[in-house]
Amino acid sequence: MNASARGWREIPELGTTLGLRLVMAMCDLLGRRLTRAFVGVLAFYYALAARDARRGSAEYLQRLGQPHGFFAVYAHIRCFAHTVLDRLYFVRDRFENFDIRYHGHEHLLDLLEQGKGAVLLGAHIGSFEVMRAQSVARDIPINIVGDFGNAERINAVLQRINPKSTTRMLQITPGSVEFALKVGEAVERGELVAILGDRHGHGTSIAIDFLGGRARFPVGPYLLAATLRCPLYFVVSVHRAPNRYDLYCEPFAEALVLPRGNRQEALRECVQRYAMRLEHFCKIAPNNWFNFFPFWDQEDEPLAPSSTPPRDPLSSGPNEAPRS
């Protein structure tokens, strides 16, 4: 694996089970507003102490043409910390403090009515937990596929908080027939299979253009969708401080076909199209993409800021980034 692949897999999980439970108790005793302030202090300490995370954040923000000094990096890390805090609410089905808005949710409802399964292709933008929780609340069965090796503690705590959750967590097991069968059976039952497409590790990856440089993205999600011959949707949730989440669902492919004679190019086209959508949302909400490690290949050309960010029709001002 190259530097970007090793980066996220080798970052040790921070915090302790006791610490997570302490923050959860603060949520109940002090409320979300005061707990957010406390988490902001923790994020400031982390921004000071985590040199590699600062570098990863600064490079990403620089590629966007955004301010990338210490306080800009701190705002980026703080946004991530706030979405992690909100997970403690979502996992307990407590949505009363949040303004959740849907864009394209009708696609999933249509699938449910038809009894069809699909693959949801997400990213480390905003909070995937709010999409999972909302799917469960609306009786849409969902399976989360991923490599949970460096997030075992927090996932274990969240599972204990809500042991009745119907969400299945499927650990990626390369080459495992049993894993492939589980995923296939879920789609056959008309369930959703969600996988994040902006980090690679065990499987094959392709280097494509992303934010003015070359970066590697996994091809596994597209091979999975092509094998299952099911619809593929691009999904993200954008956090807008203090309490708003915008959930997006966009059709990506009705039935993904990878021609035998041109398989590699077809995969490259899919990954590049995914990266373009990811780049779009990064420009709309710069602080929402949570990758704090070296993401671009070391042999890249010098940093080149991407084009002017598009105006987000949902923002209250031109090119407004979320405040947190």
Residue pairs with C-beta under 8 A, 6 or more apart in sequence:
1 9
1 201
2 216
2 297
3 294
3 297
3 298
4 200
4 215
4 216
4 293
4 294
4 295
4 296
4 297
5 200
5 201
5 205
5 216
7 52
7 56
7 293
7 294
7 295
8 150
8 199
8 201
8 291
8 293
9 147
9 149
9 150
9 201
10 150
11 52
11 150
11 292
11 293
12 150
13 150
13 151
13 152
13 153
13 154
14 46
15 153
15 154
16 153
17 153
17 156
17 157
20 88
20 153
20 154
20 157
21 157
23 35
23 38
23 39
23 85
23 88
24 88
24 161
26 34
26 35
26 38
27 35
27 85
27 88
27 89
30 38
32 85
32 89
32 97
32 243
33 242
35 85
36 82
36 85
36 242
39 78
39 81
39 82
39 84
39 85
40 78
40 81
40 82
42 81
43 74
43 77
43 78
43 80
43 81
44 74
44 78
46 53
46 77
46 81
47 53
47 54
47 70
47 73
47 74
47 77
47 78
50 77
50 292
52 292
52 293
52 294
53 77
53 292
53 293
54 70
54 73
55 294
56 291
56 292
56 293
56 294
56 295
57 68
57 73
57 76
57 77
57 292
58 68
58 69
58 72
58 73
59 68
59 294
59 295
59 296
59 303
60 76
60 211
60 289
60 291
60 295
61 67
61 68
61 72
61 73
61 76
61 286
62 68
62 303
62 305
63 211
63 212
63 213
63 296
63 303
63 304
63 305
63 306
64 211
64 282
64 283
64 286
64 305
64 306
64 309
65 305
65 306
65 308
65 309
66 72
66 286
66 321
75 287
75 324
76 286
76 287
77 292
78 324
79 239
79 241
79 287
79 288
79 322
79 324
80 290
80 292
82 239
82 241
82 324
83 126
83 127
83 129
83 239
83 290
84 154
86 98
86 127
86 129
86 130
86 239
87 127
87 129
87 154
87 158
88 158
88 161
89 95
89 97
89 98
90 127
90 129
90 130
90 132
90 133
91 129
91 133
91 158
91 161
91 162
91 165
92 161
92 162
93 133
93 136
93 137
93 162
95 133
95 134
95 137
97 243
98 130
98 243
98 244
98 245
99 243
99 244
99 245
100 130
100 134
100 244
100 245
100 247
101 244
101 245
101 246
101 247
101 314
102 247
102 249
103 246
103 247
103 248
103 249
104 248
104 249
104 250
105 247
105 249
107 233
107 249
107 251
108 118
108 135
108 140
108 192
108 233
108 249
111 117
111 118
111 190
111 192
111 231
112 139
112 140
112 190
114 190
115 190
116 190
116 230
116 231
117 186
117 187
117 188
117 189
117 190
117 191
117 192
117 193
117 228
117 230
118 187
118 192
118 193
118 230
118 231
118 232
118 233
119 187
119 192
119 193
119 194
119 195
119 221
119 224
119 225
119 228
119 230
119 231
119 232
119 233
120 142
120 192
120 193
120 194
120 195
120 233
120 235
120 249
121 195
121 196
121 197
121 221
121 225
121 232
121 233
121 234
121 235
121 252
121 274
122 128
122 131
122 194
122 195
122 196
122 197
122 234
122 235
122 236
123 196
123 197
123 198
123 236
123 278
123 281
123 289
124 196
124 198
124 199
124 289
124 290
124 291
125 236
125 237
125 238
125 278
125 281
125 282
125 285
125 288
125 289
125 290
126 236
126 237
126 238
126 239
126 245
126 285
126 288
127 237
127 239
127 245
128 144
128 194
128 196
128 237
130 237
130 245
130 247
131 194
131 235
131 237
131 247
132 142
132 144
132 167
132 194
134 247
135 141
135 142
135 192
136 142
136 165
136 166
136 167
140 192
141 166
141 186
141 189
141 190
141 191
141 192
142 167
142 168
142 191
142 192
142 193
142 194
143 167
143 168
143 169
143 170
143 183
143 186
143 191
143 192
143 193
143 194
144 167
144 168
144 169
144 170
144 194
144 195
145 170
145 172
145 183
145 193
145 194
145 195
146 169
146 170
146 171
146 172
146 195
146 196
147 171
147 172
147 201
147 202
148 155
148 169
148 171
155 169
159 165
159 169
168 186
170 179
170 182
170 183
170 186
170 193
171 179
172 179
172 202
172 203
172 220
173 179
174 202
174 203
180 227
183 193
183 224
183 228
184 227
184 228
186 193
187 193
187 228
187 230
193 224
194 235
195 220
195 221
195 224
197 217
197 218
197 221
197 271
197 274
197 278
198 217
198 278
198 289
198 291
199 218
199 291
200 216
200 217
200 218
201 218
203 218
203 219
203 220
204 218
204 219
204 220
205 216
205 217
205 218
205 219
206 216
206 217
206 219
206 267
206 268
206 271
207 214
207 215
207 216
207 297
208 214
208 215
208 216
208 217
208 268
208 271
208 272
208 275
209 272
209 275
210 217
210 275
210 278
210 279
210 296
211 279
211 282
211 296
211 306
212 303
212 304
212 305
212 306
213 296
213 297
213 300
213 301
213 303
213 304
214 296
214 297
214 299
214 300
215 275
215 295
215 296
215 297
216 297
217 271
217 274
217 275
219 267
219 270
219 271
221 232
222 232
222 256
222 258
222 267
222 270
222 271
223 258
223 267
225 231
225 232
225 253
225 256
226 256
226 257
226 258
229 255
229 256
230 255
231 251
231 253
231 254
231 255
232 252
232 253
232 256
233 249
233 250
233 251
233 252
234 248
234 249
234 250
234 251
234 252
234 274
234 277
235 247
235 248
235 249
235 250
236 247
236 248
236 281
237 245
237 246
237 247
237 248
238 245
238 246
238 248
238 281
238 284
238 285
238 288
238 322
239 245
239 285
239 288
239 322
239 324
240 246
240 285
240 314
240 322
240 323
241 322
241 323
241 324
242 324
246 314
248 281
250 277
252 273
252 274
253 270
256 270
257 266
258 266
258 267
259 266
278 289
279 306
280 310
281 288
281 289
282 288
282 289
283 306
283 309
283 310
284 309
284 310
284 312
284 315
285 312
285 321
285 322
286 309
286 321
287 321
287 322
287 324
288 322
308 319
309 319
310 319
311 318
311 319
312 319
312 320
